[in-house]
Structure formats: structure tokens, C-alpha cells
Amino acid sequence: MFETREGLLWPTGDRGLFGHRHTIKTLDKEILPWVKGREVCVQAGGAAGEWPHKLAEEFEQVYTFEPNPALFHCLCHNCPDLNVVKLNAALGYERKLIYVDNPEKDWNYGSYYVHPDGNIPTFRIDDLALQTCDLIMLDIEGFELQALYGAQDTITQHKPVIVVEAHAEQYERHGDSLSMLKSWLQGFGYTKVDIRSARDWLFR
């Protein structure tokens, strides 16, 4: 079920998620220059742990969420950083139990997304009751807006930089859209910043 690749524990058979590992380069070049503080970052999905491990080098505290049990197992192995709080859970607005699945599960562990009625808990970012928050990064296959609905207090109080994956069809399967996301964040005073990434939107 698992194998070692380039020193990392990884789900056997996955090609899609492993093939997108290069996107981590956007952190230093495109994202961190917009983030003033380096105290707290909230990140989801944690996948196999590379993103939270990289963020742990920059922030005093990282909270990472990964609902897929297999990926969470890899995350804990690949990201032993003591300043990373690891949660095998989803982020959203409704506190409910979910499961994750996807039609490409035999080869792309990066495409798992939330379905109702499972055994994995959903938390709100606001449940963390953070004293400060500098960055929220979400790559959760179209559930990003639902996760931000659960972060309204955090956003109001701390005004973190927000980075979300932006694929229209992924949002649509949850009844959301990119225009809804943009309009909702504008209501909190956020502006979209152009970055050189085909998959992410950054708001400040």
C-alpha cells in the first residue's frame, strides 16, 4: 500500500499527486513575499506532508488538515516537524462526518474530495480559536469556499493572506463557484493579487 520514493513515504500506485510536487516552488516565489508575519499558518490538504513540512521552515506554528487516511499516514511520516499540528480531518462550515473518494483513486491521490456521511470529522478554522493567523492555504478539491465560511471570525480578526486552489469544475460539484469565492472575500475587504500560478488564487 505504501512505498518509498525519493526518501518519502508515498501511496503505492499514485502518479498524479507525485507528479505535482514541483508546485511547492510557488511558495517562496509567489506566496511568501505577500505574507508579513511568520507566526501561524493554517494549511489543507496536507497530502503526503511536503507542503506542511516546507511551511514549518517558515512559520512558528502550522496547522495542517488531511482527511484521507492513507495520505495522513504518509504526512505523519514525512513531516515529523514538532511545530506542525497534524489533523486527520476535513475543513468546512458544517461540523459533520464525511468520507473522501475520487474516480481516479487508482493513480491520483491528489483528486480525493469530500462526500457526506462517512466517519471523518469536519472542523471549522474558527474552532482553533487562533490568537493570530498570517496565512491560510487551501487545496481541498473545490471545498475551499466551505472552509472559508468556517473561518469568518479568523478572517475578520487577523486578516491573513489567503491562497486557494481555483478550479471551477471542482467548486461546482459542491454548489459553489469561483465568482462566489471572489465576491465573498471582497466583502471582507480582500483583493485578488495576480501571481504566476495556473492553479492558485491569492487574496490579501
Solvent accessible surface area in square Angstrom, and as a share of the most:
residue,aa,sasa,rsa
1,M,158,0.71
2,F,65,0.27
3,E,65,0.29
4,T,100,0.58
5,R,47,0.17
6,E,132,0.59
7,G,63,0.61
8,L,30,0.15
9,L,27,0.14
10,W,5,0.02
11,P,0,0.00
12,T,68,0.39
13,G,34,0.33
14,D,0,0.00
15,R,158,0.58
16,G,7,0.07
17,L,31,0.15
18,F,39,0.16
19,G,50,0.48
20,H,97,0.43
21,R,64,0.23
22,H,107,0.48
23,T,15,0.09
24,I,40,0.20
25,K,132,0.56
26,T,26,0.15
27,L,0,0.00
28,D,71,0.37
29,K,141,0.60
30,E,20,0.09
31,I,1,0.00
32,L,11,0.05
33,P,94,0.59
34,W,95,0.33
35,V,7,0.04
36,K,191,0.81
37,G,24,0.23
38,R,82,0.30
39,E,84,0.38
40,V,17,0.10
41,C,0,0.00
42,V,0,0.00
43,Q,6,0.03
44,A,2,0.01
45,G,13,0.12
46,G,0,0.00
47,A,22,0.17
48,A,2,0.01
49,G,0,0.00
50,E,40,0.18
51,W,44,0.15
52,P,0,0.00
53,H,71,0.32
54,K,47,0.20
55,L,0,0.00
56,A,12,0.09
57,E,111,0.50
58,E,56,0.25
59,F,5,0.02
60,E,125,0.56
61,Q,50,0.22
62,V,0,0.00
63,Y,42,0.16
64,T,0,0.00
65,F,1,0.00
66,E,11,0.05
67,P,16,0.10
68,N,7,0.04
69,P,78,0.49
70,A,9,0.07
71,L,6,0.03
72,F,38,0.16
73,H,95,0.42
74,C,0,0.00
75,L,0,0.00
76,C,56,0.34
77,H,116,0.52
78,N,15,0.08
79,C,0,0.00
80,P,92,0.58
81,D,30,0.16
82,L,180,0.90
83,N,41,0.21
84,V,8,0.05
85,V,58,0.33
86,K,54,0.23
87,L,42,0.21
88,N,53,0.27
89,A,2,0.01
90,A,3,0.03
91,L,4,0.02
92,G,1,0.01
93,Y,86,0.33
94,E,104,0.47
95,R,146,0.53
96,K,75,0.32
97,L,96,0.48
98,I,1,0.00
99,Y,91,0.35
100,V,19,0.11
101,D,42,0.22
102,N,6,0.03
103,P,121,0.76
104,E,61,0.27
105,K,97,0.41
106,D,121,0.63
107,W,94,0.33
108,N,18,0.09
109,Y,30,0.12
110,G,26,0.25
111,S,22,0.14
112,Y,40,0.15
113,Y,43,0.16
114,V,19,0.11
115,H,40,0.18
116,P,81,0.51
117,D,131,0.68
118,G,25,0.24
119,N,126,0.65
120,I,15,0.08
121,P,52,0.33
122,T,8,0.05
123,F,76,0.32
124,R,56,0.20
125,I,1,0.00
126,D,34,0.18
127,D,60,0.31
128,L,47,0.23
129,A,74,0.57
130,L,19,0.09
131,Q,166,0.74
132,T,35,0.21
133,C,3,0.02
134,D,24,0.12
135,L,0,0.00
136,I,0,0.00
137,M,16,0.07
138,L,4,0.02
139,D,49,0.25
140,I,22,0.11
141,E,17,0.07
142,G,0,0.00
143,F,20,0.08
144,E,0,0.00
145,L,0,0.00
146,Q,35,0.16
147,A,0,0.00
148,L,0,0.00
149,Y,51,0.19
150,G,1,0.01
151,A,0,0.00
152,Q,69,0.31
153,D,83,0.43
154,T,7,0.04
155,I,0,0.00
156,T,80,0.46
157,Q,123,0.55
158,H,46,0.20
159,K,110,0.46
160,P,2,0.01
161,V,13,0.08
162,I,0,0.00
163,V,2,0.01
164,V,0,0.00
165,E,8,0.04
166,A,13,0.10
167,H,58,0.26
168,A,43,0.33
169,E,111,0.50
170,Q,25,0.11
171,Y,1,0.00
172,E,110,0.49
173,R,102,0.37
174,H,44,0.20
175,G,60,0.57
176,D,10,0.05
177,S,31,0.20
178,L,32,0.16
179,S,81,0.52
180,M,83,0.37
181,L,0,0.00
182,K,75,0.32
183,S,69,0.44
184,W,52,0.18
185,L,0,0.00
186,Q,96,0.43
187,G,69,0.66
188,F,46,0.19
189,G,64,0.61
190,Y,11,0.04
191,T,85,0.50
192,K,56,0.24
193,V,19,0.11
194,D,128,0.67
195,I,25,0.13
196,R,202,0.74
197,S,24,0.15
198,A,111,0.86
199,R,49,0.18
200,D,12,0.06
201,W,60,0.21
202,L,0,0.00
203,F,0,0.00
204,R,126,0.46
